[in-house]
Amino acid sequence: MNDAQIEVSRLPDGQVSVRKGFWNDIFPEERREPWAAWYQSMYEQYGYAGYLNMARALRDLGPIAS
């Protein structure tokens, strides 16, 4: 089981970077909330806390400051 910390950050170009252990992904800001909603729905369906943790981490980043 992978107990690595979830790291979510915004890159200088505005994209979102997500990292957990060796896995990482980079995607546009407009995909952040849809991904969070998907992880939330997976948690609701399967009850795996890792899905909820990812949804929270994505939402905790918040929107781009204007």
Secondary structure, DSSP 8 states (H G I E B T S, - for coil): -----EEEEE-TTS-EEEEETTEEEEE-GGGHHHHHHHHHHHHHHH--HHHHHHHHHHHHT-----
